[in-house]
Amino acid sequence: MASFTERIVGAASLNPRTYEEVEADKTSIGQAMTVVVLASIAAGLGTGEGILAAIAGALMALVAWFIWAFVTYVIGTKMLPEPQTEADIGQLLRTTGFAASPGLLRILTIIPGLGWLIGFVVSLWMLAAMVVAVRQALDYKSTMRAVGVCLVGWLLLVLVTAVLMGTVGRMF
C-alpha cells in the first residue's frame, strides 16, 4: 500500500492505479478528506486578501468540492451509469478526494501577475484528475462518459461558486 504522500503524487500524476487503490481502501477516507481540506485551505490562502477572505475562500472551496462530488455521484451512478457501474458514495468520495491533490498548488495563485494563470492550470488539472477518479470509481470503460459526468458537475460547481462568491463578496 502506498503512503499518503505517494497517493497524493499518484493522484496528481493521474495514475489510475492510485485511484483504484484508494477506491478499494475504505480506511483512506480520512486521507482523502485531508487532501480536500488542505486544497481548500490553499485556495483560501491563495486569495491574498486577508484572513477573513482566506477563511471564506477555504470554506467556499470545501463546499464547492462536496457539491461537485455529490453531483458527480448522482449523475455518474443514477443518470449515466454503464452496465458494469457499481459504486457507493464512499468509493467516489475517496477517489475524488484524492483528485483534489493538484489543488494543493492553489496557494500559488497569490503570486502577482501569475496567479490567474496558475489558478487556471490547476483548475484544468483538477478536472483531469476528477475524470480519472470518476472513471476508476464508477468502473467506466469510456473515458468520454467520465468527461461528460465531470463536466456537468463542474459546470454546476462553477455556477454555485459564482453565486457563493457574489454573496460572500458582499459580506466583506
C-alpha positions in Angstrom: 0.0 0.0 0.0 1.3 3.5 -0.9 2.0 6.1 1.7 -0.2 9.2 1.9 2.4 11.3 0.1 2.7 8.6 -2.7 -1.0 8.7 -3.1 -1.1 12.4 -3.4 1.7 12.3 -6.1 0.0 9.3 -7.8 -3.4 11.1 -7.9 -1.8 14.3 -9.1 0.0 12.3 -11.8 -3.3 11.0 -12.9 -2.2 7.4 -12.2 -5.3 5.1 -12.5 -3.7 2.5 -10.1 -3.6 5.1 -7.3 -7.3 5.8 -7.8 -8.1 2.1 -7.8 -6.1 1.7 -4.6 -7.9 4.4 -2.7 -11.3 3.2 -4.1 -10.7 -0.2 -2.6 -9.2 1.1 0.7 -12.1 2.0 2.9 -9.7 3.4 5.5 -8.4 6.0 3.1 -11.4 8.3 3.5 -9.6 10.3 6.2 -6.6 10.8 3.9 -8.9 11.8 1.0 -10.7 14.4 3.2 -7.4 15.7 4.4 -6.4 16.4 0.8 -9.7 18.2 0.2 -9.3 20.3 3.4 -5.7 21.2 2.6 -6.5 22.0 -1.0 -9.4 24.2 0.2 -7.1 26.0 2.7 -4.6 26.5 -0.2 -7.4 28.1 -2.2 -8.3 30.4 0.6 -4.7 31.4 1.3 -4.2 31.9 -2.4 -6.7 34.8 -2.4 -4.1 37.0 -0.7 -7.0 39.2 0.5 -6.6 38.9 4.3 -7.7 36.4 6.9 -11.4 36.7 6.5 -11.2 36.3 2.8 -8.9 33.3 3.2 -11.3 31.7 5.6 -14.3 32.4 3.3 -12.3 31.2 0.3 -11.4 28.0 2.0 -14.9 27.3 3.1 -16.3 28.0 -0.3 -13.7 25.7 -1.9 -14.7 23.0 0.6 -18.4 23.4 0.0 -17.8 23.5 -3.8 -15.9 20.3 -3.7 -18.6 18.5 -1.7 -21.2 19.7 -4.2 -19.1 18.6 -7.2 -18.5 15.2 -5.6 -22.2 14.7 -4.8 -23.5 15.9 -8.1 -20.9 13.7 -9.9 -22.0 10.7 -7.8 -25.7 11.2 -8.7 -25.0 11.8 -12.4 -22.5 9.0 -12.7 -24.4 6.3 -10.8 -28.1 7.2 -11.4 -28.3 9.1 -14.7 -25.3 7.9 -16.8 -24.1 4.6 -15.5 -22.5 2.0 -17.7 -23.8 -1.6 -17.3 -20.9 -2.5 -15.0 -21.1 0.7 -12.9 -21.3 -0.3 -9.3 -20.1 2.3 -6.7 -21.1 3.7 -3.4 -20.7 7.2 -2.2 -17.6 6.3 -0.1 -15.7 5.0 -3.2 -16.4 8.2 -5.0 -15.5 10.4 -2.1 -12.2 8.6 -1.7 -11.2 8.9 -5.3 -12.5 12.4 -5.9 -10.9 13.5 -2.6 -7.5 12.5 -3.9 -8.4 14.1 -7.2 -8.2 17.4 -5.3 -4.4 16.8 -5.0 -3.4 19.3 -7.7 -5.5 21.9 -5.7 -2.7 22.0 -3.1 -0.9 24.3 -5.6 -3.7 26.8 -5.4 -1.8 28.6 -2.7 0.5 29.8 -5.6 -2.4 31.9 -7.0 -1.2 34.5 -4.6 1.8 35.3 -7.0 1.1 38.7 -8.6 0.7 38.6 -12.3 0.8 34.7 -12.5 -1.9 33.9 -10.0 -4.7 33.8 -12.6 -2.7 31.5 -14.9 -1.7 29.2 -12.1 -5.3 29.1 -11.0 -6.5 28.3 -14.5 -3.9 25.5 -15.0 -4.6 24.0 -11.6 -8.4 24.0 -12.3 -7.9 22.1 -15.5 -5.5 19.7 -13.8 -8.1 19.1 -11.1 -10.7 18.5 -13.7 -8.5 15.9 -15.4 -7.8 14.2 -12.1 -11.6 14.2 -11.4 -12.1 12.4 -14.8 -9.6 9.7 -13.9 -11.1 9.4 -10.4 -14.7 9.1 -11.7 -13.7 6.6 -14.5 -12.0 4.4 -11.9 -14.6 4.7 -9.2 -17.5 4.1 -11.5 -15.7 1.4 -13.5 -16.4 3.2 -16.7 -14.9 1.7 -19.9 -15.5 5.1 -21.6 -13.3 8.0 -20.6 -15.6 10.2 -22.6 -18.5 9.3 -20.3 -16.4 10.2 -17.3 -15.5 13.5 -19.0 -19.2 14.2 -19.6 -20.2 13.4 -16.0 -17.4 15.6 -14.6 -18.1 18.5 -17.0 -21.8 18.6 -16.0 -20.8 18.5 -12.3 -18.0 21.1 -12.9 -20.4 23.5 -14.7 -22.8 23.2 -11.7 -19.8 23.8 -9.4 -18.8 27.0 -11.4 -22.4 28.3 -11.1 -22.6 27.6 -7.4 -19.1 29.1 -6.8 -20.1 32.3 -8.7 -23.3 32.6 -6.6 -21.4 32.0 -3.4 -18.6 34.4 -4.3 -21.2 37.1 -5.1 -22.9 36.5 -1.8 -19.8 36.3 0.4 -18.1 39.1 -1.5 -20.9 41.5 -0.5 -20.3 40.5 3.1 -16.7 41.7 3.2 
